[in-house]
């Protein structure tokens, strides 16, 4: 086992069942977005390649809204036509009834002429506005409702509704394409970023935290772009258009309607200011909860084995309770906006209704105009409420986008040097020169490590847990770079070589076997690009895995699940060894490669590994010292230093730390009584 990786970071450590690095999310309770404006502007930058589509979306959104704005005025005209026709018919009947019996009205006689001759009683019963309406009427024939005019306006309304719906459909279709493309770019950027981040980033954060940024946060951004962008334009267009139409009907009623706006804006600002921190906290806690669930699912067997279900449940409940609290507050505060806007809008509605009735009685407005204005007034509150809702959505989006951009802005691995040497034929000479390294500043793990390995040597690295064995391998593979000192391969400093070139020279078998969701053949073939089925089977046979593979359902075509727990731990280890054999790299690394197999299989693997290591520089980390007796060089590590080195026989003759370690594996267990001998044997 290697020296422990850092268990603290600049982020908080969240509680959990498993010990070790557990980075908390960046959003602390009550924390606001660091840069709301900058985050939104950066998000808009992702839309720049789609300016043409977005421009068309805005045009269609404006057109759709404009057509829908005109329709209430036309409906009001229809009402005015009905009322006017009905009123004119009533006036005609009143005037005709006042004429002498049998009197005839000559063609072309106007209402003004008859009104001039009408009796005073008739004139007293006709309002001034209606007198003006009838003054220009030809009363030689009875007037009524003009159904042809009404039908023409209805057809116009239908056409406007159809065009508005069509434009709305087109803009929604185009915006869906833009939003999904931006989402694709964000996820693609995150995927590329993951490959560029140093290993220490993932050592200080849970997988669920990273996954939350790829899934939850990006999905929040996607929904905002898909739904809110066009809605912003629609709301602004509707607000301006409705205001213009209301002014053309009555400036007095418009003034009353506008009196509620300052009240609405103040309330929206107060609610938005209170709800923003809870939206930030909600996104952060959601990522923390995902990390805990992912961790518990992957380690459910260990949790059950140690009876720690209650610890897992308590941790889940604690995080879930905090998420519930922040989400409840965020949703409650945002939910207040709509009813408050409705209440304020109803106050304005009452004022407009009273004023409109008085203006109609005074003859300054027609019934259809009041109807249109009331319809506009009901729609006038809608874009205000939508704007308030969008403000909430933008808060959540800013919190999500900030987390995504924070991830994209993380410091990457130092770039490979330009003109780095490319290994053509690797001999396998490795040299460590005064290497010093620590996972955290001020906490050195490897202290002045120096050693020279000749080409083709079998090197075993042994030592107590935490001595730094696996850390040496991490440095050799350039998963980390030394704080000082140099590592050379065939005389070339590894920090002057590209990481891909360094890693291509090694085939690795780790203590924790990693297999992915796919067939067994695909997992073995992962070690060599373009490997044939024959090569895969040959590697499996050499690793003594062919027999058990053929006994499985489907054989080499059997699909391993995500955790690869539908085969045993030993079988998984055999597959990873077969994968390393298939890679046929010039150098090999075995980190406790046989720790999960039985003694008989271990002997067979040791034999296969012996053939594989012929002529190759090999590094073997092992706790069972009997497996590395034939190593050409044994490096004995303790506290980050090489304290002894040599062959097995040479080290046994020295009767030092290695000899004690070796002897302790063949003696009875030593009671932990605090004795000096017990401490000495375990390297205390």
N, C-alpha and C positions, 0 to 999 in steps of 0.2 A: 504494500500500500504506500502511497506517496504521502508527503507532508500535507497536512490539511490545507485546503484552499481557504481564502479569506472568508470569514463568517460575518464580517461587518463591511459596510460600505457607507458612502455618503447618504444613502437612503436608510430609512428605518427598517429594523428587522421585525417582520411580522411573526406572531406566534404560530406554531404548527406542531405537528407530531414529530416530524423528522427534524433532526438538528442540522445545522449547516447554513449556507447562505440563503437568505430569504429576503430579497429586496422588496420594500413596500412601494406602492404607487406614488407618483409625484404629487398628487392632490391631497393635501392635508385638510382636515375639517375646517370649513370656513374659508378656504383659500380661494382667491379669485384668479381669473385668467391673467397671466403675466402681461400679455400684450394683446388685448382683444382686437384692436384696430390692425396691428401688424399681422396677426394671424389671419384675419379675414382678407386682407390685401394679398397675402401670400397664397391663400386659397384661390383668390380670383386669378392669380398668375397662372394657375393650372388650366384656366379656361381660355387663355390667349390663343392657343391653336384652333379654337372653335369659335372665333369671333363671328365668322360668317353665319354659322348655324345659329348662334345666340342672337345675332342681329335679326335673322328671320323669325326666330322665336318671339322676340320682342315685338316685331311688326305684327305678327299674327295675333299675339296676345292683346296688343292695343286695338287691332281691328275687331277682334271678337268682342272685346269689352265695349268699344264704341258702338257697335251695332246693338248690343244689348242695352246700352244706355238710351238709345233713341226710342226703343219700343214703348216705355211708359208714356212718353209724350204723344205717340200715335194712338195709344189706347185712350188717352185723355181726349184726343180729337174725336175718336169714335163716340165716346160718351157725350161730348159736346154736340156732335151731329144728331144723336138720338134726342137729347134734351131740346136742342134748337128746333128740330122738326116737330117734336111733340108740342113745344110752346107755340110755335107758329100756327099749328093746327088749332090749338085752343084759342089763340088770338083771332084767327079767322072766324071761328065759330062765334066768339063774343061780338065781333064787329058785324057779322051777318045777322045775328039775332037782333041787333039794335036797329037794323034797317027796316023800313016799312015793308009790310007783307007784299010780296009780288014784285018788289023792286029788283031791277036787273043792274048788274055791274058791267059797264062797258069794258071791252078789252083794253088792256094797258093801264087800267086804273091802279094807282099805287096806294100803299097803305097810308102814306102821308096825306093824300087827298081825302080819304075816308075819315081819318082821324080828325082832320080839320072840320069835317061836317058832322062828326059823331056827337052824341049828347054828352053833357058834362058827367052824367053818371057812369058812362062807359069809360071815359078818360080817367076818372078817379080810381077805377078798379085795375088800371093797367100801369105797372111800374115804369119809371122813366127809361130804364134799360130796355124793356120790352117794346116800348114805343119806338125807340131808335131801331130796334131789330125789325119791326114791322113796317117802318117808314118806307123802305125800298122794295117791299114785297109787291108783286103783281097779284092783286086780289081777285082777278077775273076767274081764277080757278083755285080750289082749295089746296093748301100746302100741307105736307106731312113729312114723315121720316124718309130720308133719302137712302134707301137700302142699297142702291148701286154704289154710292160713295162709300158706304160702310163696308161693302164687300171688297171694294178696291183696297181699302186700308187694311182689311183683314188679310188679304193676299200679300200685301206688302209686309205685314207683321210676320207671316209664315216664312216669307223669303228671308227676312232679317234673322229670324230665329235659326233657320237652316244654315245660313252663311256663318252666323256666329258660332254655331256648334261645330261646323266643318273647320273653321279657323282654329277653334280651341282644340280639336282633335289633332290637327297637324302640328300645332306648337307642342302639345303634350308628347306626341310621337318623336319629334325632333329632340326635345329636351331629355327624354328618356335615353336616347342614344348618346347625347353629350355627357349626361351624368354617369352613365355606365362606363364610358370611355375614360373619364376622369378617375372614376373608382378603380378601373383597371390599371391606370398609370400609377396611382397611389400604391396599390397592392404590389405592382411590379417593382416600384421603387423600394418598398419595404423588403421584398424578397431579395433584391440585389444588395440592400443594406445589410441584411442578416449575414450574407457571405463575406462582407467587408469588415464586420465588427470583430474586435479581438475577443478571444475566449474569456478574458476576465469580465467582459460585460455580462455574459450569460452566467458566470459564476456568482454574480451578485444579484440576479433577478430570477424569478420563477418563469417557467415556460408559459404558464397561463397569463402572466402579465404581458409578455410579448404577443401571445396569440390574441389577447383582447384588443390590442392596437390594430392587428390585421383584420379582425372580424368586427367587433362591436363599434370601435371608433370609426373605421372606414365606412361601415354601413350607415352610421349616423350622418356622415358627410354625404354619402350617396343619396339618402332620402331627402336631405335638405336641398341638394342641387336639383333633384328630380321634381320636387313639389314646390319649393319655396321661391326659387328664382323667378319663374313665370308669375307666381302669385304676387310677388312684390310689384312687378310691372302692372299686373292686372289691378291690384288694389290702388296704386297711385293713379293709373288712368281712370279708374272708376270714380275715385275721389274727386279728381279735377273735372271730369265730364259731368258728374252729377251736380257739382257745385255750379257749373256754367248753366246747366239746364234749369236748376232751381232759381238762379238769378233771372233768367228770361221769363220765368212765371211770376215771381213776386220777390222783390228785394226785401220787403218787410219780413215775410215768413222765413226767408233765407237767413236774415240777421238773427232771428230767434233760434233757428236751428244751430247756428254757429256758436251761440253762447255756451253750449255744452262742451265744445272742443277743449278749452283750457282745463276744465275739470277732468276730462278724459285723459289728457296728456299728463297731468300731474299724477293721477292715480296709476297710470301705466308705468311712469318713471319710478314711483315708489315700489311697486310690485317687482319690477324688473331688477331693481337694485337689491332687493331682499332675496330674490330667487336665484341669482347668478351663482353665488358661492355653493349652493346646494346642488346645482347642476354639475359643477366642477367636481364636487365630492362624489356625486353619484357615479360619474364615469370612472373615477379612480377606484372606488370600492368595487365596482363591477369587475374591473380587471383583477383586483385582489381576490375576489370570490372565485373567478374563473381559475386563477392559479391554484387556489386551495383545492377546488374540485378535481382539477386535472391531476394534482399531486396525490390526492386520496384514491382516485381511480387507478392510477398506475401502481400504487403501493398497497392495494386493498388486501393482498395476501399477508403482507407483513403486519398490517394493522390488526387483522383478525388473529394472527399468530400471537401477538403480544397483548391481545385483549384491550386494545386502545381505541375501540370504536367510540367510547364516550368522549375521549379527548378530541377526536376528529369532529364529532358532532358539536361539542362545545365551541370549538374554534369556528366551525361553520355557522353556528347560531350567533356567535358574537359578531362576525363579519356581516352576516345576513341582517342582523338587527340594525347595525350601523347603516347598511345599504337601505334597509326599509325606512329608517328615520330620514336619511337625506333625500331618498326618492319621494317619500310621502310629502315632505316639506316643499320640495321642488314642484311636484305635481299639484299640490294644494294651492300654493301661491300662484302658479301659472293658471290653474283652474279658476281662480278668483277673477281673472281679467274679463272673461266673457260675461258672467252675470253682472259685474259692475258696469261694463259697457252697455249692457241691455238696460239696466236701471237708469243710467244717465241718459241714454237715448230715449227712454220712455218719457222722461221729464221734458225733453225737447219736443217730443211727439205731442204731448198734451198742450204745450204752449202754441205749437203750430196749428193744432186742430181748432183751438179757441180763436186764434187770430184769423185763420182761414174762413171760419164760419162767419165772423163779423164782416170780412171783406166781401164774401158772397152776398150777404144780406144787403150790403151797401152797393152791390152791383158792380164792384170793381174786379171781381173774379167770376169765372164760370165754374160750374160744377166739375166739368172734365179737367179743368186746370187744377182744382183742389185735389181731385183724385190722383192726377199725375204727380203733384207735389208730394202727397202723402206716400206714394209709392217710392218716389226718389228718396224721401226722408228715411223710409225703412231700409232702403239700399245704402243710404249714406252711412249708417252705423256699421254696415257689413265690412267695408274696406278698413274702417278704423279698428274693428275687432280683429280682422285678419292681420293688420299691421301689428297689433299687440301680440297675436299668436306667433307671427313670424319673428318678433323680437325674442320671444322665448326660445323658438327653434334655433335662432342664431346663437343664443347663449350656449345651448347644448352643443351646437356644431362647433363653436369656437373652442369649447373645452375639449371636444374630441379631436379637432384639427390640431390643437396645440400639443396634445399627447403624441399624435402621429408625427408632427414636425419635430418634436423633441427627440423622437426616436431616429428620424432621418438626419438630425443634426449631431447625433452622437459621434464622438471621435472614432475614426476608423483606424485600422491597422496602418502602420507607416508604409508608404508605398515602396514597392520593390525598386532597388536602384536601377538607374538607366544603364544599359549595356552590361547587365549582370551576366557572369559566365554561365554557359549552358553545359551541363555534364553530358559528354558523349559516351565515353566508356568509363564506368565508375569502378575503381579498384576496391574502395571500401576502407581507406585509411581515415580514422576519426581521431581528432585531437581536441581535448578540453584544456584551455589555458586560463587558469585563475578565474574561473567562472563564479560570479556572485549574483544571486537572484533572490527576490522576495515578492510574494504576491501583493503585499501591501507595503507602502513606504515605511521604512524603519523596522520592518519585521522580516529579517533575512532568513531564508529557508536553506539555500545553498551557499555555503561559506568557503570560498577559495577552493573550488573543485578543479583539479588538474589530473589528466590522465591521457595516455596515448594508446590507441588501439590500432594494431596492424591489420592490413587487408586480410580477410578470411578468418580472423580470430572469432572464437565464440566467447563472448564476454557475459559473465553473470554478475548481476548487481543484487547484493543481498544486504540485509540490515533490518533492524526492528521497525515496527510501524511508525510512520512519521519521520523516517530518516531522510526522505527526499528522493527515493528511488524513481518513482513515476515522474516526479518533477524533472529529473534529468532527461527522461524520455521526452517530456513536453518541450524542453528546451532544444533537444536534438531535432525534433520535428518542426521547430519554429512555431509551435502553438503560442509560445511566449518567447521573448528575446531577453537575454541576460541583462542585468543592470550594469554589469561590467564584465570584462573578460571576453574571450573569443572561442567559438566552436568552429573547427575546420573539418571539411570533408575533402579528402585528396588535396589538402593544402589550400582549398578555397574557403574563406570565411563564410559561414552560412548567412550572416546578415548582409553579405554582398551578393547573395544569390536570390533568385525569386523563390517565394514560398512554394509555389507549385513544383518547381524543379527539385527543391529539397525533399519534399514529401513524396515525389514520384520515385525516389531512390529507396523507399522503404515499403515493406509490407508489414502490417501490424495485426496482432491478435491481442485484444485487450481483455482484462479481467471481466469487465462488464460487456458481454457480447451484445452487439447491436445488429438487429435484422429488421427489415421493413416489410410492410404489407405487400406481399407478392408471392410468386411461386418460389419453391426451394431453388430451382434452377436459376431464376433471376437473381436471387440473393447471392448465390455462389458466383455467378457471372459478373456481379458488381465489381469484382476485383480486377477485371480485365475488359476493356472496351472491345466489343466485337467478338467475344469468346464464343466458340462453337459448342454445341451440345457434347461433342466428344471430349473436348478439353475440360468441360465442367465435370463430366463423369470421371475422367482420369484424375482430376484434382480431388474429387470426393472419395475415390478409391484409395488414393495415397493418404488421405486423412482418416481412413477407416470409417467413413461415413456412408459409403455406398450401400452397405448391407441394411442399415436401419432406414435409409431413405426409401429403398425399394419395398420395405415392409409397411410403409405408411400409405394411407389411402391416397391414391393418385401418384405416388412416387415422387419424381422430380417435379411434377405438375401440381403438387399439393400447395395450396395457398396458405401462407402464414398470416395470422391476424395482426392487428396493429402492434400489440405487445409481444407477438411471437410466443405466447404462452400456451399454444396448442401443441407444442413439443416440449420436451424436458430441457432443463438448464444445460445438462451435459450434451444433448443433441445440438442445442444452439451453439455451444462452444465448438463442436466438431465442424459445423457449417462455416463458422468464422475462420477456422484453421484451413478448411478447404479453400475458402476465398483467398486467404493469404498465399496458399500454394499456387493457386491459379495466377496470381499477380506476377509471380516469378521476378520479383524485384531484386536488385543487387545486394540489398541489406535487409535484415529482418529484425523485428522487435516483437518479443513475446512477453507480455505483462501478465503473469500468473495464468498462462494460456491453458493449463491443465487443471485449474483449481476446481472445475465443476464436473470432472469425469471420474469414473471409478479407477481403481488401481490397475486392472487389466487393460482397460482402454488407455490409461495414461502411459503404460509401457509401450503399447502399439503406437501411440502418438509420438512418444519420445523417439521411437525408431524412425517414424516418418519424418519428424522434425530433423533428426540427425541427417537423413538423406537430403532434406531440403537445405540444410545449412552448409552442406559441402561446398567449399569455395566461396561462401558468402560471409560477410561480416554480420554477426548476429549479437543482439542484446537480449538477454533473458533475465527477467525479474521473477524471482521465485522465493517462496517462504519455505517450501520443502527442499532443504538443501541437498537431499539425496538425488534430486533430479538434475543438479548442475555439477556433479562431481567431475564430469569429463570436460568442463569448460577450460578453455586455454588461459583465461584470465578471470579472476574473481575479484570484484571491487566490493569491499566491505564498507558500508556507509553508516555513519552515526551522527546525528545532529547536523546534517548537511555537509559533512566532510568525509573524505576517504581516509579511514584510519588504518586500513590494511589492504594489500592487494598482492595477488600471486595465484598460483594454482592451488587446488584443493590440498594436495600433499604438503606444499610449502606452508600453507596457512595452518594446517594441523600441527606441523612441526613447531610453529611459533608458539603454540599453546596460548593464543591471545583471545580476542573477542570472538573471532570466527569459530575457533575451536569450542568455545563455550556454547555458542549458538547451535553448532552442529551436535554437540553432546546432549544438549537439552531436549532434542527431538527424539532421543532414544533412551531417555531416563523417565522414571515415574514423575508425575506432576509434582511440582514443588508447592507446598502449602504456602499460602500468602499470609505469612505471619510477621512480615516486616523485617525478616532476617537479611543480613547483608548478602548471603549467597543467592537468595531468591531475587533480590534487587539486581545483583550483578548479572544474573542469567537473562533477565528480561531487558537488560540494557539501561537500568534505572540509574 
